[in-house]
Amino acid sequence: MTTDVTALHEEFDGERLPPGQRQTESFPVLSKGETPAVDDDWTFTVSGAVEDEREFTAEEFRSLAPETQVQDFHCVTGWSKFDCEFTGLPFPELANAVGVRDDAEHVMFHAHDGYTTDLPLADCDRREVMFVWAFDGDPLPAEHGGPLRVVTPHKYAYKGAKWVKGVEFLTEPELGYWEKRGYSDSANPWNEERYS
């Protein structure tokens, strides 16, 4: 079963194509640097303000509660790709698996290339935020963040870490890679929150 979440923009009182964006049929590749080599037997670590700090094997992670969704994808550089079919793990399923403590307020995503990005827990704790390993029915290509990336259809895509290797539940916010370099910490496409 596939869930269509492309009407998400209605929650944010905006059009499907956010202001300042252009729709594209292609899927451009943008990264902070080179594509890292990630082993097929990757692991995923959960740490911080949780009841059960864990390291999942790839097989354990993919077997938790996978879901397929059709989403839109908005890049801060001004393009949007509609109707992306992603398969992965919704964030709330991971949170349920590790037991998030009451004092957790933010989530820092850590990637294999050293990239980090932070989101308030309230912005993560929705099914549209997914840890994705497949795109349009095929394994997620490395240049798009495979074997595992995060998608955040209610935020600009830099909030969705490519090549993600773990999350850290935080009791206070911390700035991630692009946020330290002047990008918006909130990253709402319908408000054009590109820069701080």
Backbone bond lengths (Angstrom), bond angles and torsions (degrees), N, CA, C in turn:
res aa  C-N    CA-C-N  psi(-1)  N-CA   C-N-CA  omega(-1)  CA-C   N-CA-C  phi
1 M - - - 1.456 - - 1.539 109.87 -
2 T 1.315 116.20 137.12 1.460 122.21 179.74 1.526 109.76 -115.21
3 T 1.306 116.38 132.61 1.461 122.24 179.49 1.524 109.44 -101.54
4 D 1.315 117.06 129.15 1.454 122.62 178.82 1.529 108.72 -95.63
5 V 1.332 116.08 116.55 1.465 120.45 -179.88 1.532 111.64 -115.00
6 T 1.326 116.68 23.15 1.466 120.44 -176.58 1.533 113.02 -72.99
7 A 1.327 118.26 -8.06 1.468 120.56 174.77 1.526 111.88 -87.45
8 L 1.311 116.55 9.91 1.463 122.56 -178.75 1.529 112.54 -53.12
9 H 1.338 116.66 -33.73 1.476 120.88 -177.49 1.516 112.63 -57.52
10 E 1.349 117.23 -26.84 1.465 120.09 -178.74 1.522 111.29 -63.20
11 E 1.324 116.56 -33.46 1.468 121.05 177.58 1.524 111.39 -63.29
12 F 1.339 116.23 -26.92 1.461 121.22 -177.03 1.525 112.34 -104.47
13 D 1.346 115.67 15.77 1.471 122.54 175.69 1.525 111.99 55.48
14 G 1.321 115.83 40.37 1.449 119.06 -179.09 1.514 112.17 -133.05
15 E 1.325 115.84 168.43 1.462 122.05 174.08 1.534 108.97 -73.40
16 R 1.325 114.96 162.98 1.463 118.14 179.80 1.531 110.98 -59.93
17 L 1.328 117.61 -40.71 1.457 121.35 174.91 1.524 107.97 -91.99
18 P 1.338 118.08 110.52 1.464 119.81 -176.98 1.530 111.73 -63.19
19 P 1.319 117.57 158.78 1.465 120.63 -179.84 1.524 110.81 -60.40
20 G 1.330 115.52 142.79 1.452 120.92 178.82 1.514 114.53 79.38
21 Q 1.336 117.64 2.58 1.461 121.94 -179.72 1.527 110.15 -104.89
22 R 1.331 116.56 154.25 1.460 122.38 171.04 1.526 107.64 -123.65
23 Q 1.298 116.40 141.48 1.463 120.73 -179.67 1.526 110.20 -79.32
24 T 1.324 116.48 138.18 1.453 121.58 177.30 1.526 110.07 -130.79
25 E 1.330 115.67 146.64 1.458 120.45 175.30 1.526 110.80 -86.61
26 S 1.335 116.45 -23.03 1.463 120.05 179.54 1.529 109.31 -79.80
27 F 1.311 115.99 177.00 1.465 121.03 177.64 1.528 106.65 -129.66
28 P 1.351 116.83 83.22 1.465 120.00 -177.42 1.531 112.16 -57.29
29 V 1.312 116.07 153.61 1.465 122.39 179.20 1.518 108.65 -108.62
30 L 1.319 116.06 120.22 1.465 121.73 176.41 1.525 108.16 -133.54
31 S 1.311 116.91 130.38 1.464 122.65 179.34 1.519 108.20 -146.68
32 K 1.324 116.31 164.07 1.461 119.42 179.54 1.520 112.01 -76.51
33 G 1.329 117.53 -17.47 1.460 121.05 -177.99 1.518 110.77 -165.77
34 E 1.327 115.81 -148.06 1.457 122.05 -178.34 1.529 111.15 -71.95
35 T 1.322 115.84 156.06 1.465 121.45 175.67 1.521 108.84 -76.94
36 P 1.335 118.82 119.56 1.463 120.17 -178.69 1.531 111.25 -74.71
37 A 1.314 115.91 153.88 1.463 121.37 174.15 1.527 108.14 -87.27
38 V 1.328 116.48 121.47 1.464 121.31 -179.02 1.528 107.76 -118.88
39 D 1.319 116.62 129.32 1.466 121.73 -178.58 1.518 111.55 -63.31
40 D 1.332 116.09 150.55 1.464 120.93 175.69 1.526 111.68 -63.81
41 D 1.332 116.77 -27.97 1.471 120.06 179.34 1.534 110.33 -96.72
42 W 1.341 115.22 47.15 1.456 121.76 -179.57 1.524 111.56 -62.98
43 T 1.309 114.76 160.06 1.461 120.59 174.64 1.528 108.68 -123.85
44 F 1.314 115.17 164.11 1.470 121.42 -178.98 1.525 107.19 -133.38
45 T 1.335 115.68 125.49 1.460 121.49 -174.35 1.525 110.98 -108.90
46 V 1.315 116.00 135.40 1.464 122.12 174.34 1.525 107.61 -117.98
47 S 1.344 116.15 125.91 1.456 120.53 -177.00 1.522 110.20 -139.82
48 G 1.323 115.05 177.12 1.454 120.53 176.07 1.512 113.22 94.38
49 A 1.327 116.02 -139.69 1.464 122.72 -171.83 1.528 111.33 -81.36
50 V 1.346 114.89 65.98 1.466 122.03 177.74 1.524 108.94 -131.10
51 E 1.319 116.56 160.50 1.468 121.23 178.42 1.530 111.09 -74.58
52 D 1.331 116.53 -30.03 1.460 120.56 -171.77 1.528 110.10 -136.81
53 E 1.345 116.97 87.94 1.461 119.61 174.68 1.526 108.30 -62.72
54 R 1.327 116.53 132.10 1.463 119.41 -172.59 1.516 111.73 -142.66
55 E 1.322 114.08 154.46 1.452 121.20 167.27 1.520 107.04 -119.88
56 F 1.330 115.57 116.52 1.457 121.95 -179.76 1.523 109.70 -93.31
57 T 1.322 117.16 140.77 1.456 119.29 166.18 1.524 107.76 -74.51
58 A 1.325 116.11 164.48 1.463 119.69 178.37 1.525 110.60 -57.26
59 E 1.318 116.59 -42.51 1.467 120.40 -179.17 1.518 111.27 -64.85
60 E 1.325 117.28 -43.72 1.468 120.76 178.50 1.519 110.55 -61.80
61 F 1.315 116.12 -43.21 1.464 120.81 -177.29 1.525 110.88 -64.10
62 R 1.323 116.61 -47.05 1.468 120.67 -177.21 1.520 112.65 -69.39
63 S 1.327 117.11 -18.20 1.469 119.48 -177.52 1.530 113.03 -95.15
64 L 1.337 118.70 0.34 1.465 120.19 -176.20 1.529 112.02 -61.95
65 A 1.298 118.67 -62.54 1.478 121.69 -179.75 1.523 108.46 -169.70
66 P 1.334 118.31 65.58 1.470 120.18 -174.74 1.517 112.93 -65.43
67 E 1.334 114.21 154.60 1.458 121.63 -178.25 1.528 108.12 -148.47
68 T 1.311 116.62 150.77 1.463 121.48 174.57 1.525 108.78 -113.49
69 Q 1.320 115.32 130.78 1.468 121.02 -179.66 1.526 109.68 -131.39
70 V 1.324 115.57 149.94 1.457 122.11 169.01 1.522 106.71 -101.06
71 Q 1.328 115.75 121.50 1.457 122.73 -174.22 1.529 110.36 -131.65
72 D 1.329 114.94 163.49 1.453 121.54 167.60 1.527 108.65 -101.11
73 F 1.329 115.48 153.64 1.464 122.69 -171.85 1.527 107.96 -129.78
74 H 1.323 117.14 121.24 1.468 121.67 -173.98 1.529 110.51 -118.25
75 C 1.330 116.37 117.97 1.461 121.40 178.46 1.525 109.89 -93.82
76 V 1.321 116.01 140.57 1.460 121.48 -178.63 1.536 111.76 -62.94
77 T 1.328 117.70 -20.65 1.467 120.31 -179.46 1.522 112.68 -78.46
78 G 1.351 117.88 -3.83 1.463 119.47 169.89 1.510 117.03 115.29
79 W 1.328 118.99 10.04 1.466 119.59 176.79 1.523 110.32 -120.00
80 S 1.316 114.76 152.77 1.465 122.44 177.22 1.519 109.11 -132.28
81 K 1.308 115.76 138.66 1.465 121.81 175.46 1.522 107.94 -114.86
82 F 1.328 116.06 122.00 1.458 121.33 -179.21 1.529 110.94 -88.65
83 D 1.329 114.45 157.03 1.475 123.28 168.85 1.526 113.67 58.16
84 C 1.323 116.36 47.49 1.470 121.35 173.53 1.529 108.37 -82.85
85 E 1.308 116.33 127.00 1.467 119.55 177.80 1.529 108.90 -95.69
86 F 1.320 115.45 110.12 1.463 122.10 -178.43 1.521 110.17 -112.39
87 T 1.322 116.23 138.93 1.458 122.16 172.79 1.512 108.23 -117.55
88 G 1.321 115.72 131.33 1.454 119.62 -179.00 1.514 111.59 179.92
89 L 1.322 114.81 -160.66 1.458 121.80 -175.87 1.524 109.97 -105.96
90 P 1.338 118.77 119.21 1.457 120.05 175.07 1.530 110.98 -63.09
91 F 1.301 116.49 140.31 1.463 121.75 -176.58 1.533 113.08 -52.26
92 P 1.351 119.78 -43.87 1.467 118.47 -178.43 1.528 113.56 -59.21
93 E 1.330 117.49 -28.30 1.472 119.80 178.90 1.529 110.63 -68.26
94 L 1.331 116.52 -39.29 1.462 118.97 175.90 1.522 110.38 -65.93
95 A 1.339 116.55 -44.42 1.460 120.50 179.52 1.530 110.94 -58.01
96 N 1.329 116.29 -41.45 1.466 119.78 179.02 1.520 111.74 -65.67
97 A 1.323 117.27 -34.45 1.462 121.64 -176.90 1.526 112.76 -69.33
98 V 1.334 116.97 -28.01 1.472 119.46 -175.90 1.530 112.95 -108.92
99 G 1.334 118.23 -13.08 1.456 120.90 -179.92 1.521 112.25 70.26
100 V 1.323 116.80 93.71 1.468 121.80 -177.90 1.527 109.64 -79.11
101 R 1.326 116.70 131.56 1.460 121.14 179.59 1.523 111.05 -71.77
102 D 1.325 115.58 157.27 1.465 121.34 -177.88 1.523 112.63 -64.62
103 D 1.350 117.43 -25.41 1.460 119.20 -177.46 1.533 112.88 -87.99
104 A 1.328 118.03 -0.18 1.468 120.98 177.14 1.525 109.49 -72.92
105 E 1.348 116.50 131.02 1.463 120.76 -178.62 1.522 113.16 -127.70
106 H 1.335 117.25 -22.96 1.460 121.83 -177.81 1.519 109.86 -135.72
107 V 1.326 114.60 164.34 1.462 121.32 177.36 1.525 108.47 -131.24
108 M 1.338 115.86 125.48 1.457 121.30 174.06 1.523 108.29 -102.36
109 F 1.323 115.47 124.56 1.462 121.59 178.08 1.532 108.08 -95.40
110 H 1.324 116.48 131.71 1.465 122.33 -178.65 1.520 109.31 -114.94
111 A 1.340 116.45 135.90 1.458 121.27 -177.28 1.531 111.19 -118.15
112 H 1.331 115.42 161.93 1.461 121.98 -177.95 1.529 113.01 -64.34
113 D 1.327 118.28 -23.13 1.457 120.64 -179.32 1.529 112.51 -94.42
114 G 1.330 117.00 10.40 1.457 121.10 -179.67 1.520 114.22 90.61
115 Y 1.323 116.95 -3.88 1.469 121.11 -179.98 1.527 110.08 -68.10
116 T 1.318 116.04 144.57 1.454 122.30 174.47 1.519 108.76 -136.87
117 T 1.320 116.14 151.80 1.461 121.31 169.96 1.519 108.10 -153.72
118 D 1.331 115.24 146.06 1.461 122.00 -173.97 1.529 109.96 -117.80
119 L 1.305 115.37 139.57 1.467 121.55 173.11 1.523 109.48 -135.26
120 P 1.327 117.65 144.91 1.454 118.89 170.96 1.528 109.98 -57.85
121 L 1.315 116.12 143.35 1.467 120.32 179.54 1.524 110.77 -55.53
122 A 1.319 117.58 -36.86 1.464 120.76 -179.56 1.529 111.67 -62.37
123 D 1.344 117.46 -31.33 1.469 121.19 178.25 1.527 112.31 -79.29
124 C 1.326 116.36 -21.49 1.472 121.08 179.20 1.513 112.16 -87.22
125 D 1.317 116.41 -32.46 1.458 121.33 -168.88 1.526 111.21 -80.00
126 R 1.321 115.12 60.85 1.455 122.48 177.05 1.522 107.34 -146.49
127 R 1.312 116.72 147.59 1.464 120.91 -170.37 1.523 113.08 -65.87
128 E 1.340 117.42 -22.37 1.468 119.39 -179.53 1.526 112.27 -71.83
129 V 1.322 117.68 -20.52 1.469 121.00 174.20 1.521 106.51 -80.85
130 M 1.327 115.46 115.46 1.462 119.74 -171.94 1.523 111.69 -131.45
131 F 1.323 114.48 149.35 1.461 123.08 167.48 1.527 105.79 -93.72
132 V 1.325 116.90 109.68 1.462 122.59 -165.05 1.523 111.54 -105.75
133 W 1.339 115.56 135.46 1.474 120.38 174.74 1.529 113.01 -124.29
134 A 1.333 118.14 -2.08 1.467 120.31 177.34 1.521 109.74 -140.12
135 F 1.340 114.72 145.96 1.467 123.01 179.43 1.526 107.68 -132.69
136 D 1.332 115.64 123.62 1.471 121.61 -178.28 1.527 112.13 51.46
137 G 1.329 115.95 39.18 1.460 121.55 174.05 1.510 115.79 84.67
138 D 1.334 118.04 -3.50 1.464 122.10 179.79 1.523 109.63 -115.74
139 P 1.345 117.22 157.33 1.463 118.81 175.79 1.525 111.16 -53.62
140 L 1.307 116.81 139.35 1.459 121.70 -178.57 1.525 109.85 -61.37
141 P 1.356 117.89 122.93 1.463 119.90 -179.00 1.528 111.35 -62.36
142 A 1.331 115.44 148.90 1.467 120.69 -178.41 1.529 111.81 -57.62
143 E 1.350 117.21 -39.57 1.461 118.51 -177.09 1.528 112.64 -67.03
144 H 1.329 116.49 -18.97 1.467 120.96 176.72 1.523 112.53 -99.98
145 G 1.334 115.98 11.48 1.462 119.42 174.35 1.506 115.19 109.26
146 G 1.350 117.57 2.43 1.454 120.07 178.79 1.521 111.78 -65.88
147 P 1.317 116.82 148.15 1.465 126.26 17.64 1.527 115.24 -85.56
148 L 1.353 118.15 -10.46 1.463 119.25 -177.70 1.514 109.47 -149.95
149 R 1.337 115.82 127.31 1.455 121.17 174.84 1.524 109.29 -136.17
150 V 1.320 115.52 170.93 1.461 122.19 176.09 1.520 108.32 -105.71
151 V 1.329 117.36 141.24 1.461 121.90 170.91 1.526 108.81 -118.99
152 T 1.336 114.51 139.73 1.468 122.32 -176.38 1.530 107.89 -134.71
153 P 1.331 119.39 80.23 1.461 121.13 -171.71 1.524 114.59 -66.11
154 H 1.329 117.80 -12.98 1.468 120.97 177.80 1.532 111.59 -96.87
155 K 1.342 116.78 6.59 1.462 122.94 179.57 1.523 108.60 -134.50
156 Y 1.333 116.69 164.31 1.454 118.67 168.04 1.525 108.73 -62.76
157 A 1.325 115.75 152.07 1.462 120.83 -167.94 1.524 114.56 -68.90
158 Y 1.343 119.19 -15.71 1.471 117.47 177.45 1.524 111.76 -67.19
159 K 1.322 117.16 -13.48 1.465 120.73 173.89 1.531 111.62 -78.35
160 G 1.331 116.99 -8.61 1.458 121.22 177.15 1.518 109.99 -105.88
161 A 1.312 116.90 98.47 1.465 121.71 -174.27 1.526 111.60 -64.08
162 K 1.331 115.58 133.15 1.463 121.07 169.65 1.531 108.96 -79.59
163 W 1.333 116.17 158.84 1.468 123.02 174.55 1.529 111.13 48.76
164 V 1.324 115.48 41.92 1.463 120.06 -174.50 1.531 110.05 -68.58
165 K 1.334 114.62 138.79 1.473 119.49 -178.90 1.522 112.87 -120.49
166 G 1.332 116.80 -6.35 1.451 118.55 178.72 1.512 112.38 174.29
167 V 1.324 114.66 168.43 1.457 121.62 175.33 1.516 109.18 -130.15
168 E 1.323 114.33 149.59 1.453 122.14 177.65 1.526 107.43 -124.27
169 F 1.318 116.41 119.72 1.461 120.83 178.06 1.525 108.17 -83.36
170 L 1.333 115.49 123.82 1.462 122.39 -172.05 1.525 111.42 -110.51
171 T 1.318 116.08 151.77 1.465 120.85 174.90 1.527 111.21 -93.06
172 E 1.336 117.20 -11.60 1.461 122.54 176.46 1.519 108.51 -140.62
173 P 1.339 118.90 153.64 1.465 120.39 -179.87 1.522 111.92 -70.67
174 E 1.322 115.51 150.68 1.462 122.90 171.71 1.522 107.16 -135.69
175 L 1.314 117.42 147.15 1.452 120.35 178.67 1.520 110.63 -80.91
176 G 1.333 116.03 139.55 1.449 121.61 176.99 1.526 111.09 -90.42
177 Y 1.327 115.72 -171.26 1.464 122.79 -173.16 1.529 112.43 -54.98
178 W 1.343 117.65 -58.60 1.463 119.46 -176.77 1.522 111.99 -75.08
179 E 1.324 117.11 -29.78 1.460 119.81 179.53 1.526 110.66 -64.57
180 K 1.340 116.93 -35.16 1.465 120.64 176.57 1.526 111.22 -67.55
181 R 1.331 116.28 -18.71 1.461 121.46 -176.90 1.530 112.05 -104.70
182 G 1.322 117.12 19.54 1.453 120.80 170.91 1.512 117.33 100.94
183 Y 1.351 116.81 -0.30 1.460 118.58 176.95 1.524 110.03 -79.91
184 S 1.328 115.67 155.78 1.456 121.63 -177.77 1.524 111.48 -62.44
185 D 1.310 115.96 139.47 1.462 120.49 175.80 1.527 111.03 -80.06
186 S 1.336 116.95 -24.05 1.466 120.67 -177.80 1.529 112.34 -91.72
187 A 1.333 118.30 -38.61 1.472 124.18 168.11 1.525 114.84 57.60
188 N 1.325 116.77 39.91 1.469 120.77 178.02 1.530 109.61 -82.28
189 P 1.346 118.10 115.08 1.470 119.79 -176.56 1.523 113.74 -64.21
190 W 1.336 117.64 -31.61 1.472 120.11 -175.62 1.527 111.75 -77.29
191 N 1.340 116.25 -15.79 1.459 120.80 172.87 1.531 111.51 -104.32
192 E 1.323 116.56 6.20 1.479 123.04 -177.65 1.532 111.23 51.63
193 E 1.316 115.94 46.02 1.466 121.16 179.20 1.529 109.05 -85.13
194 R 1.334 114.66 75.36 1.476 120.78 -177.17 1.529 111.71 -88.48
195 Y 1.324 117.18 -41.04 1.455 120.91 -173.43 1.526 109.60 -130.00
196 S 1.320 115.47 152.38 1.468 120.26 -178.79 1.521 110.93 -83.58
